[in-house]
């Protein structure tokens, strides 16, 4: 979506060029190129200006961040309810349900989170580009953040690459892990499989998962997990590797007597707002099927949660 941002120049930024200021604030080369094609993308104190113009303290810089071509042609808008935790001009934070892919793929063209978001913005008459920052597996529930414009997308992607977005997951494991631990085991795609992953020390990519056991009930452990890396199926593969697979996982532990999907929930997401730099923290309630699988009735899991 097109975004207009206004900056008041501080003493620290006085004397630098507009171009240097924008680069310092996360404007990528690609975004700066799109700005060149837009009318009045840079206004300094209300007047059109140039990238090489030097800034002075208390100058007011108005920047238009143009949107790229929309995703409407590739993502079909479908009326799918969204559980919105938060929204502003730059981010959309959702609580994703189970049995919903985050983006279209073969066989999943109309039942994804992207379809629902496309519908949501079409109703508002907004250009839609799908920028999912932390992707979740189809049956993983919980907090997920989308960037609503190119600048917030670039800044959040940088936070993710620099491991400054803290992701807290909750999982149930069929098997009781140690009280605390770290799994450092590289992950690779299984030969002759498009989907399945495995720990493979010869050709795997580095993967690190930290975990803490919170409680035990009915033979399952409730485990809190934090990721240093973001490999496909990382938590599922690592917990299976240490002998504590997730129940309901159709790939790695297809035991469905107490839950019908992998017992994994994106419980909390912490990061700095891409534009305001304000620290943000979002939590998604633990789903009922997860609660019942752990306690038998779902009523007492909250006392174990961080």
Secondary structure, 3 states (H helix, E strand, C coil): CCEEEEEECCHHHCCCEHHHHHHHCCCCHHHHHHHHCCCCCEEECCEECCCCCECCCCCEEEEEECCCCCCCCCCCCCCCCCCEEEECCCEEEEEECCCCCCCCECCECCCCHHHHHHHHHHCCCCCCCCCECCCCCCCCEEEEEEECCHHHHHHHHHHHHCCCCEEEEEEEEECCCCCEEEEECCEEECCCCCCCEEECCCCCECCEEEEEEEEEECCEEEEEEEECCCCCCHHHHHHHHCCCECCCECCCECCCCCCCCCCEEEEEEEEECCCCCCEEEEECCCCHHHHHHHHCCCCCHHHHCC
